[in-house]
Amino acid sequence: MKAVILESPGKLKYSDIVLRELKDGEAKVAIKAVGVCSSDIGRIFKKEAYFYPIILGHEIAGRIEQIKGNSKYLNIGDKCVIAPLIPCRKCENCFKGEYSLCDNYDYIGSRSQGGLADYLIAPLENVVKIPSEIEYIEACLIEPISVVLHGLLKIKIPGKRVLIIGAGSLGLIAVQIVKAFGCFEVIICDLFENHLKIA
């Protein structure tokens, strides 16, 4: 299969690689779209990757091609997104169900190979089926939206005035979420005029 490989800082290569065999409890996903996160920019240009060579990409949408093991919710041909965080499921935080605080997590596209390839193998628990009417390019936004939503769910938003600091991609997502949740007024600030125009 083909993949975009970050061989060293600033050096990307489109190349052939061999995809390993599926293990029990995994799915093979045909990648249809991948978002580029600002963290990927740092990994490419600022020596912020954990290792080289690496396939980046953690905002992933695709179609399930193969499943090994039992799944009540997933079928071959389903449209899906990939939750990139892979918790160890052994540490104290994992036992509490606080997987985002896992002491020994793996992360697709950062600590392990990512989605800028024809195919990706992922744990079944990380493959999330999406409705067929969602376009793949739109589905790439589910991962960053979920990050913002996770933080906002702890705040009572309806009827409130909300200040958002930073009008980058996540800030703009936050604007839309708080408006949908019924906030009274949204105030957003940023150092860059072009960001504010978009906001």
QUIZIJO-V788285 format. One record per residue. N is the residue number from 0. RES is the residue in one small letter. SS is DSSP state (hx for helix, st for strand, lp for the rest). PSI is psi in degrees with one decimal (NA if undefined). NEAR is the number of other C-alpha atoms within 12 Angstrom. Layout:
N:RES:SS:PSI:NEAR + N:RES:SS:PSI:NEAR
This chain:
0:m:lp:165.1:17 + 1:k:st:149.7:20 + 2:a:st:153.1:28 + 3:v:st:115.4:28 + 4:i:st:127.5:31 + 5:l:st:103.6:35 + 6:e:st:-33.0:24 + 7:s:st:169.2:21 + 8:p:lp:122.9:23 + 9:g:lp:-0.2:20 + 10:k:st:102.7:19 + 11:l:st:143.4:22 + 12:k:st:132.2:22 + 13:y:st:115.2:18 + 14:s:st:166.0:19 + 15:d:st:137.1:15 + 16:i:lp:164.9:21 + 17:v:lp:127.1:14 + 18:l:lp:132.0:19 + 19:r:lp:168.2:15 + 20:e:lp:151.3:16 + 21:l:lp:141.7:21 + 22:k:lp:165.3:17 + 23:d:lp:136.7:18 + 24:g:lp:18.5:20 + 25:e:st:161.1:27 + 26:a:st:147.1:39 + 27:k:st:124.0:38 + 28:v:st:128.6:42 + 29:a:st:118.7:35 + 30:i:st:129.6:36 + 31:k:st:-26.8:29 + 32:a:st:145.8:32 + 33:v:st:129.1:36 + 34:g:st:154.1:33 + 35:v:lp:112.8:26 + 36:c:lp:153.5:24 + 37:s:hx:-28.1:20 + 38:s:hx:-29.2:23 + 39:d:hx:-35.0:31 + 40:i:hx:-43.9:21 + 41:g:hx:-39.1:19 + 42:r:hx:-35.6:32 + 43:i:hx:-46.1:33 + 44:f:hx:-14.9:18 + 45:k:lp:21.7:16 + 46:k:lp:36.6:21 + 47:e:lp:8.1:22 + 48:a:lp:149.5:30 + 49:y:lp:-29.5:27 + 50:f:lp:165.6:21 + 51:y:lp:145.6:24 + 52:p:lp:154.5:29 + 53:i:st:146.1:36 + 54:i:lp:117.1:41 + 55:l:lp:-178.6:43 + 56:g:lp:108.7:43 + 57:h:lp:-1.6:42 + 58:e:st:84.6:41 + 59:i:st:133.9:45 + 60:a:st:142.1:45 + 61:g:st:-163.7:44 + 62:r:st:135.7:36 + 63:i:st:123.7:34 + 64:e:st:-32.0:27 + 65:q:st:145.0:30 + 66:i:st:135.1:32 + 67:k:st:115.6:23 + 68:g:lp:-177.7:19 + 69:n:lp:136.0:17 + 70:s:lp:128.5:21 + 71:k:lp:-22.3:12 + 72:y:lp:-17.2:19 + 73:l:lp:142.9:31 + 74:n:lp:153.2:25 + 75:i:lp:134.0:22 + 76:g:lp:-12.7:20 + 77:d:lp:141.3:28 + 78:k:st:145.4:33 + 79:c:st:165.0:45 + 80:v:st:165.5:46 + 81:i:st:124.7:49 + 82:a:lp:116.8:37 + 83:p:lp:-22.4:40 + 84:l:st:124.1:32 + 85:i:st:100.5:30 + 86:p:lp:156.3:28 + 87:c:lp:-25.0:22 + 88:r:lp:20.1:22 + 89:k:lp:-21.9:18 + 90:c:lp:171.9:18 + 91:e:hx:-42.1:17 + 92:n:hx:-37.8:18 + 93:c:hx:-40.1:19 + 94:f:hx:-28.4:16 + 95:k:lp:-6.9:14 + 96:g:lp:11.2:15 + 97:e:lp:69.0:18 + 98:y:hx:-30.5:24 + 99:s:hx:-12.8:26 + 100:l:hx:14.4:21 + 101:c:lp:137.4:22 + 102:d:lp:-24.0:19 + 103:n:lp:45.9:19 + 104:y:lp:158.6:23 + 105:d:st:162.6:27 + 106:y:st:118.1:31 + 107:i:st:130.2:32 + 108:g:lp:5.4:42 + 109:s:lp:-62.7:34 + 110:r:lp:-12.1:25 + 111:s:st:172.0:26 + 112:q:lp:143.1:33 + 113:g:lp:-156.7:39 + 114:g:lp:1.6:42 + 115:l:lp:63.1:39 + 116:a:st:170.6:37 + 117:d:lp:-35.9:31 + 118:y:st:157.6:37 + 119:l:st:140.0:50 + 120:i:st:128.4:40 + 121:a:st:151.9:45 + 122:p:st:143.6:34 + 123:l:hx:-34.0:34 + 124:e:hx:-18.6:28 + 125:n:hx:-3.0:32 + 126:v:st:120.8:40 + 127:v:st:117.4:31 + 128:k:st:140.9:32 + 129:i:lp:158.6:26 + 130:p:lp:146.2:18 + 131:s:lp:-24.3:17 + 132:e:lp:-12.6:13 + 133:i:lp:127.2:19 + 134:e:lp:148.9:20 + 135:y:hx:-41.6:29 + 136:i:hx:-34.7:22 + 137:e:hx:-37.3:25 + 138:a:hx:-25.2:33 + 139:c:lp:-23.0:33 + 140:l:hx:-9.6:31 + 141:i:hx:-39.7:33 + 142:e:hx:-53.1:32 + 143:p:hx:-34.2:34 + 144:i:hx:-41.8:27 + 145:s:hx:-33.2:23 + 146:v:hx:-48.5:23 + 147:v:hx:-45.4:25 + 148:l:hx:-39.0:25 + 149:h:hx:-42.1:16 + 150:g:hx:-36.9:20 + 151:l:hx:-22.3:27 + 152:l:lp:-16.5:17 + 153:k:lp:-1.9:9 + 154:i:lp:138.8:18 + 155:k:lp:108.4:16 + 156:i:lp:-40.3:25 + 157:p:lp:130.1:19 + 158:g:lp:1.9:16 + 159:k:lp:160.1:17 + 160:r:st:130.0:20 + 161:v:st:132.2:27 + 162:l:st:127.2:22 + 163:i:st:123.0:28 + 164:i:st:112.8:22 + 165:g:lp:119.0:24 + 166:a:lp:36.0:27 + 167:g:lp:-165.9:26 + 168:s:hx:-43.1:27 + 169:l:hx:-36.7:29 + 170:g:hx:-41.3:32 + 171:l:hx:-36.4:30 + 172:i:hx:-42.3:29 + 173:a:hx:-40.4:35 + 174:v:hx:-48.5:36 + 175:q:hx:-37.4:26 + 176:i:hx:-47.9:29 + 177:v:hx:-33.4:33 + 178:k:hx:-43.0:24 + 179:a:hx:-30.1:18 + 180:f:lp:-0.5:23 + 181:g:lp:32.5:18 + 182:c:lp:151.7:23 + 183:f:lp:-43.3:18 + 184:e:st:140.2:20 + 185:v:st:127.5:28 + 186:i:st:130.3:24 + 187:i:st:138.5:29 + 188:c:st:150.3:23 + 189:d:lp:157.6:21 + 190:l:lp:-18.0:13 + 191:f:lp:123.4:15 + 192:e:hx:-38.9:14 + 193:n:hx:-32.7:13 + 194:h:hx:-42.6:19 + 195:l:hx:-34.7:21 + 196:k:hx:-41.5:14 + 197:i:hx:-43.0:18 + 198:a:lp:NA:25
